[in-house]
Amino acid sequence: MATKKTTQRAGFKTGEYVVYPAHGVGLIHSIEEQEVAGLTLELFVIGFEQDKLTLRVPVAKINSVGMRKLAEPEEVTKALDTVTGRARVKRTMWSRRAQEYEAKINSGDLIAISEVVRDLYRSEEQPEQSYSERQLFEQAMDRMSREIASVNKITLTEAVKLITKNLAKSPRRGKSDAADAEEAAA
């Protein structure tokens, strides 16, 4: 079925981490040719360890599916700055916002994903999230932390701690923490 294996195509090479929008960070295991329905296709074989998933993406389709290289360190810094900003929650119905958050998460854009993390984050003092909010937050946090861990060459746990530390710097959370400290002192 699979024939000749190559190591580089369309600017991507084997052993390189890439971002596939619908699944997050994956590793290109190989580039191989397969015959599908009488046509010979050149395919990237991408493994997503966290999902125990192997994806075969035709080389000709990488632009249309949005596959990209990992973010540059400057973009990671910008994403971490984004989560320290004030949450921008629109006053629309939850179902509409949930669709927008899902679209941002599946866009594969690190900055858009960091906006979802920022908007859905809840500190200990804040009201609890609904199940669907928590699911979207965890999905966005997972995508963001995996890419940051890969770019910064740190563990996933360290990446989550880095993001959480930046979330705590947000103006809204800073004020509520200060207000709580004042109430406790009074």
N, C-alpha and C positions, 0 to 999 in steps of 0.2 A: 504494500500500500504506500508507505512513505519511501521515497527514494533518496536522491541526493540531499545532503545536509550542507548548508552554508552558514557563515557566521555573521554576515552583515547585509542589511537591505534597508533602503529608504532612510538612512541615518540612524537606524537602530541596530544593535548587535547582541549576540547571545551573551548571557551573563549580566545583562544590564537591567536595572529596575525601571519600569515604566508605569504610567498611570493610565488605566483603562476606566473611563468615566463611570460605567455602571458597576464596577467591582473594586475600584481603588488601586492600590499598589500591587504590581505583580512582577515576576521575574521572567525574562525571556529565556526559556530553556534551549530552544533551537529554532531554526528556520528551515522548513522542509517543504518538499513538493509532494502533493497528494493528488490522485486522480479522483475527481468527484463528478459523477454524472457525465463521464466521458471527457471532461475538461481537466487539464492539469493546472492546479492552483499552487501558488507559492504561499505558505502559511507561516505566521509567527506562532510558536507554541509557547503560551504564557501560563505560568503557574501562579495561583493565588493560594499561598500556604495557609492563611487564616481561614479560608473557606473550603480548603481541600478541593480546589477546583482547577481544572486545566482547560484553557480556552484556546481555540485555534482561530486566528484572525487572518483573513487574506491580506497579503501585503498591499494589494491595490485598494483595500478599504480602510486603511489606517487613518487617513484624513477624514473620511466621512463619519467614522465612529468616534473620532475625537481622541484617539490614543496619543499620548504625549510623553516627553521625557519628564523626569522628576523636576520639581521647581528648583530654581536657583536659590542660594542662601538669602539673597536680598528679598525674594518673594516670601520666604519663610518668615523673615523679620517683619515684613509688611502684614502677613497673616496674623502674627502674634500681636502686632500693634492694633489690628482690627478687633481682636477679642477684648482688648482693654478699653475700647470705646463704649459709649452709651448704647444700650440695646434699643433697636428701632423696631418696635412691634406695632404693626398696622392694626387699626381697629376694624378689621374685616372679619367675616365669619371664619371660624377655625378651619373648616374644610378647605377654604380658599387659601389661607396661609399655609396649611399643611401641604397643599399641592405646590405652592411656591417654594417651600423649604425642600421638598422632595426633588424638585427640578434643580435647585441649586446644588444639592448633594450629588445628584447624578450628572451634573455638568462636568465634574472632574476639576473644576476651577478652585484652587486652594483658597483664594480670597472669598469666593462665594460660600464655600463650605465654612470658613471661619466666621462669616456673618451669621450663619445658622447656629453655630456653637455659641456665639455671643448672645444672640436673641433668645435662645431657649435655655441658657444656663440659669440655674436657681441655686442661690447660696443656702446655707442651713437655715437662716432666719426667714427666708421667703416662703410663700405658700407652696405646697407640693404641686408637682406637675401632674397632668393627666397621663394615662398610660401612653397614648399616641404621641404626646409631646416628648415624654421620656424616651420613647423608641427613636424618634427622629433625632433628638439630641445625642443619644448614644451612637447612632449611625454616623452622624456628622463628626462627632468626637473621634470615633474609630478611624474614619477616612483621614481626618486631619492629622491625628497622632501617628498613623502609619507612614504618611508622607514625610512628616517632620523627622521621625525616627530614621527613615532611610536617607534623607538629605543630610542630617546632622550626624549620622552614623552613631546613634545612641539607641538604647533599648526602648521598647514601646512604653514601659513604665516611666522611664525618664521623660519621654515626650509628653505623656499625659500630665506628669507633674509640672512640666514647663508651661503647658497650656493652662492648667488650673491656676498656677501662680500668676499668670498674666490676666486671667479672668478676675482674680481677686483684686486687681489694680483698677478695675472699672470704676468710674465716678459714682455710679448708683450704689455699688456695693461698698465703696469706701465711705460714703455718707452714712449708710445704714449701720455699718460697723462702728463708726464714730458716735452716732446717736445712741447705739446700744451701750457703748462704753460709758457715755455720759450718764445714761439712765442707771447703769450699774453703780456708778460712783456716787450718785445722789441719794 
